[in-house]
Amino acid sequence: MHRWITFDISPRRAPQSRGNRRMGRSSPSLTILILVVPAVLALTLWAWNQRDEDVYSSSTKIRTKQTKLGDGCYHIFLDVGANIGVHTRFLYQPELYPKAVRAREIFDQQFGASRNNSDFCSFGFEPNPAHAERHARLASAYNGQGWRYSYVNAGVSDEDGNLTFYHNQDEGQNEWGFGDHNLKGVGVPVTVPTIRFSTWLQNELLDRELPETVYGNYSTGPRVVMKMDIESSEYRVLPDLWFTGIMCQTIDFLFGEFHPWDISYKDDAITGRGGLSLRSEEATGVLRTGVKLFHSFKDCSTDIVELDDESYLHDGMPFPGATEANSVGSQ
């Protein structure tokens, strides 16, 4: 049951005499009304504004608490198509790999020669389940040294989902042909998870928080360098990175391999877009033309170079704190 409080605001006539007449005198009820109503309105407006501020503050706090994998990383290396992860080793322990000339030159040019591993984060993307245990051990060994390495057990693509990849009977080369092509016609299929790489870059690297302390001596600001060797999936991934604009926003330098294979992607059933058909003899030429067009965009500073360094294919160097060699071929 509600109780209603009413105010009588009707003017009441007070007895007046010729000798005692007070012009403009208000009744007590009207005085209360004049004082209370503005106060109530002011309180209501304050409460409403405070509610908006609380909502904004709350949503801001939520956004602030949504951490990124790239937070706290000054420099970042993305090893996309990592195989057994030797490129991360070239970065963190270059002294063990004197023959990795091209990779060492790239890291020295992009990050500087007098760098400190504490300033770096490396992310290895590798969908081959045969290499999962190796990456787990590498991450454990490096993180134990304070060197940040994260293993992403997924392939990269232009959409989230699953793809059929093939073990192509090249175990002697650490299955460097593991991908969505059945190269010899006798490949063993396996379903692997894929992530839309442009979305991952946006969610985990774009606008990341930089560390307050930097330990190395660098002539440039923070940089993101990416190596790409994804067994023809570059024909899916690169256009998505280009046309979403995320490559220009997050990656400073990309080096990798373009594969001269037949490419056949079906159109999306709903949009009718996304299809691509290229013969092996034209595939790399089309991609190289795309890179030229990309470099012609004057408002983007990302550089793309077609090269790879496949020295030390089997690694062979011990992990930090270990005495035995970590050659995959000998295990």
C-alpha positions in Angstrom: 0.0 0.0 0.0 1.4 3.4 -1.0 1.1 6.5 1.1 0.6 9.6 -0.8 1.8 12.9 0.6 0.0 15.9 -0.7 0.7 19.6 -0.5 -2.1 22.1 -0.4 -0.8 24.8 -2.7 -4.0 26.8 -2.9 -3.6 30.3 -1.6 -5.4 31.0 1.6 -6.7 34.4 2.5 -5.5 35.6 5.9 -7.7 38.1 7.7 -6.5 41.6 6.8 -7.1 44.9 8.3 -6.5 48.3 7.0 -3.8 48.9 9.5 -2.1 45.5 9.3 -2.0 44.5 5.6 1.2 42.6 4.4 1.5 42.6 0.6 3.1 39.6 -1.1 3.1 37.3 1.9 3.2 33.5 0.8 1.5 30.7 2.6 3.6 28.1 4.4 2.6 25.4 1.9 3.7 27.4 -1.1 7.0 28.2 0.6 7.7 24.5 1.2 6.8 23.8 -2.4 9.1 26.5 -3.7 12.0 25.2 -1.6 11.4 21.4 -2.0 10.7 21.1 -5.7 14.0 22.6 -6.9 15.8 20.5 -4.4 14.1 17.3 -5.6 14.8 18.1 -9.2 18.4 18.9 -8.5 18.8 15.6 -6.5 17.1 13.7 -9.4 19.4 15.2 -12.0 22.5 14.5 -9.8 21.5 10.9 -9.3 20.9 10.5 -13.1 24.2 12.0 -14.0 25.9 10.0 -11.3 24.3 6.9 -12.8 25.7 7.7 -16.2 29.2 8.3 -14.7 29.0 5.0 -12.9 28.0 3.2 -16.0 30.8 4.9 -18.0 33.3 4.3 -15.2 32.2 0.7 -15.0 32.5 0.1 -18.7 35.9 1.9 -18.7 37.1 -0.3 -15.9 36.0 -3.4 -17.8 37.9 -2.3 -20.9 40.9 -1.5 -18.9 40.9 -4.9 -17.2 40.7 -6.7 -20.6 44.4 -7.4 -20.9 46.1 -8.3 -24.1 48.8 -10.9 -24.7 51.0 -8.2 -26.0 50.7 -6.1 -22.8 54.1 -5.5 -21.3 56.0 -6.5 -24.4 58.3 -3.8 -25.8 59.3 -5.7 -28.9 57.3 -8.6 -30.4 58.3 -11.4 -32.7 55.5 -13.5 -34.4 56.7 -16.8 -35.7 53.7 -17.8 -37.9 54.2 -21.3 -39.2 56.8 -22.0 -36.5 57.5 -25.7 -37.2 59.7 -26.5 -34.3 60.4 -22.9 -33.2 64.0 -22.4 -34.3 63.4 -18.7 -35.3 62.5 -17.8 -31.8 65.8 -19.5 -30.8 67.6 -17.4 -33.5 66.2 -14.3 -31.7 66.8 -15.2 -28.1 70.1 -17.1 -28.5 71.7 -15.9 -31.7 75.2 -16.9 -30.5 74.2 -20.6 -30.8 73.3 -20.2 -34.5 76.1 -18.5 -36.5 74.9 -20.0 -39.8 71.4 -18.4 -39.5 72.8 -15.4 -41.3 69.6 -14.0 -42.8 67.5 -14.3 -39.7 70.2 -12.8 -37.5 70.6 -9.9 -40.0 66.8 -9.2 -39.9 66.7 -9.2 -36.1 69.7 -7.0 -35.9 68.3 -4.5 -38.4 64.8 -4.5 -37.0 65.5 -4.7 -33.2 69.2 -3.7 -33.0 72.2 -5.7 -32.0 72.4 -4.6 -28.4 69.1 -5.9 -27.3 67.9 -7.5 -24.0 65.7 -10.6 -24.1 63.6 -9.2 -21.2 62.2 -6.6 -23.6 60.8 -9.2 -26.0 57.7 -11.5 -26.4 57.7 -14.2 -29.0 54.6 -16.0 -30.2 54.8 -19.2 -32.1 51.8 -20.3 -34.2 52.0 -24.0 -35.2 49.1 -26.3 -35.8 51.0 -29.6 -36.3 50.2 -31.8 -33.3 53.5 -33.6 -33.8 55.4 -30.5 -32.6 53.2 -29.6 -29.7 55.3 -31.3 -27.0 58.5 -29.6 -28.3 56.9 -26.2 -28.1 55.7 -26.8 -24.6 59.2 -27.7 -23.5 60.7 -24.7 -25.3 58.2 -22.4 -23.6 59.0 -23.9 -20.2 62.7 -23.5 -20.7 62.5 -19.9 -22.0 60.0 -18.7 -19.5 62.2 -20.1 -16.8 64.9 -17.7 -18.0 62.5 -14.8 -18.0 62.3 -14.9 -21.8 58.6 -14.7 -22.8 57.6 -17.3 -25.4 53.9 -18.3 -26.0 52.9 -21.3 -28.2 49.6 -21.0 -30.1 48.5 -24.4 -31.2 46.5 -23.4 -34.2 46.8 -22.5 -37.9 46.2 -19.0 -39.1 43.5 -18.2 -41.7 41.0 -15.6 -42.7 38.3 -17.1 -40.4 38.0 -19.1 -37.2 37.2 -22.7 -37.5 38.9 -25.9 -38.6 40.7 -27.1 -41.7 42.0 -30.4 -43.0 45.8 -30.5 -43.1 48.0 -33.3 -44.3 51.0 -35.1 -42.9 52.9 -35.3 -46.2 55.5 -38.0 -45.3 58.3 -35.5 -44.9 59.2 -36.4 -41.3 62.9 -36.2 -42.2 62.4 -32.4 -42.7 60.3 -32.0 -39.6 57.1 -32.0 -41.7 57.9 -28.7 -43.2 55.1 -29.4 -45.8 52.4 -29.8 -43.2 49.5 -27.8 -44.5 46.2 -27.9 -46.5 47.7 -29.5 -49.6 48.0 -33.2 -50.1 51.3 -32.8 -51.9 52.1 -36.4 -52.8 48.6 -37.7 -53.0 49.1 -40.0 -50.0 49.1 -37.5 -47.2 47.5 -38.4 -43.9 44.6 -36.0 -43.1 44.1 -34.4 -39.7 41.7 -31.7 -38.6 43.4 -28.7 -37.0 41.9 -25.5 -35.4 42.4 -22.2 -37.2 42.1 -18.7 -36.0 41.4 -15.5 -38.0 44.8 -14.0 -37.7 43.6 -10.4 -38.3 41.3 -10.7 -35.4 44.0 -12.1 -33.1 46.3 -9.1 -34.0 43.5 -6.7 -33.3 42.6 -8.3 -29.9 46.1 -9.1 -28.6 48.5 -6.5 -30.1 46.7 -3.4 -31.3 47.0 -0.6 -28.6 48.9 -2.9 -26.3 50.3 -1.4 -23.1 54.1 -0.9 -23.3 56.3 -1.7 -20.3 57.5 1.1 -18.0 61.0 -0.2 -18.0 63.1 -1.0 -21.0 66.4 -2.9 -20.5 68.0 -2.8 -23.9 69.5 0.1 -25.9 67.4 0.7 -29.0 67.6 3.4 -31.7 64.0 2.9 -32.7 60.7 2.6 -30.8 58.9 -0.7 -30.1 58.6 -3.0 -33.2 56.6 -6.0 -34.3 58.4 -8.4 -36.7 56.7 -11.4 -38.2 58.0 -14.4 -40.0 55.5 -16.2 -42.2 55.9 -19.8 -43.6 52.3 -21.2 -43.7 52.4 -23.6 -46.7 50.2 -21.6 -49.1 47.8 -20.3 -46.5 49.4 -16.9 -47.2 46.9 -16.6 -50.1 44.2 -16.6 -47.5 45.9 -14.6 -44.7 47.7 -11.7 -46.5 44.6 -10.3 -48.3 42.7 -10.3 -45.0 45.6 -8.5 -43.2 45.8 -6.0 -46.0 42.1 -5.1 -46.5 41.2 -5.0 -42.9 44.0 -2.6 -42.4 45.3 -4.4 -39.3 48.8 -5.2 -40.9 49.6 -1.5 -41.2 48.4 -0.9 -37.6 50.4 -3.7 -35.9 53.3 -5.1 -38.0 56.4 -3.2 -38.9 58.3 -5.9 -40.9 57.3 -9.2 -42.4 59.5 -11.8 -44.0 58.5 -15.2 -45.3 58.0 -17.6 -48.1 55.5 -17.6 -50.9 54.6 -21.1 -52.1 54.1 -21.8 -55.9 51.2 -24.2 -55.5 47.8 -24.6 -57.0 45.3 -22.5 -55.1 41.6 -23.2 -55.0 39.3 -21.6 -52.4 35.5 -21.8 -52.8 33.2 -18.8 -52.5 31.4 -18.3 -49.3 27.9 -19.9 -49.5 26.2 -16.8 -48.1 28.2 -13.8 -49.4 29.5 -15.4 -52.7 32.9 -13.9 -51.9 36.2 -15.3 -50.8 36.9 -17.7 -53.7 40.3 -17.8 -55.4 41.7 -20.1 -58.1 45.3 -19.8 -59.2 47.6 -22.2 -61.1 50.9 -23.0 -59.5 52.8 -21.2 -62.2 51.0 -18.0 -61.6 50.4 -18.1 -57.9 53.5 -16.4 -56.6 53.5 -13.8 -59.3 50.0 -12.7 -58.3 51.0 -12.5 -54.6 54.2 -10.5 -55.5 52.1 -8.1 -57.5 49.8 -7.8 -54.4 52.9 -6.9 -52.3 53.9 -4.2 -54.8 50.5 -2.7 -54.6 50.6 -2.9 -50.8 53.9 -1.1 -50.8 52.5 1.7 -53.0 50.1 2.7 -50.2 51.9 5.8 -48.8 50.2 5.9 -45.4 51.5 2.4 -44.3 55.1 1.8 -43.2 54.9 -2.0 -43.1 57.7 -3.7 -45.1 57.3 -7.2 -46.7 60.3 -9.1 -47.8 60.2 -12.6 -49.5 62.8 -14.6 -47.8 63.2 -17.3 -45.2 66.0 -18.9 -43.2 65.7 -22.7 -43.0 69.2 -23.3 -41.5 69.3 -25.4 -38.4 66.2 -27.3 -39.6 66.6 -29.9 -36.8 67.9 -27.3 -34.2 70.4 -29.5 -32.4 71.2 -26.9 -29.7 70.3 -27.6 -26.1 67.6 -25.6 -24.3 68.7 -23.3 -21.5 69.5 -25.3 -18.4 69.8 -28.6 -20.4 72.8 -30.5 -21.4 71.5 -32.8 -24.1 70.9 -31.5 -27.6 67.3 -30.9 -28.7 67.6 -32.1 -32.2 64.1 -33.2 -33.2 65.6 -35.6 -35.8 67.5 -37.5 -33.2 64.6 -37.9 -30.7 
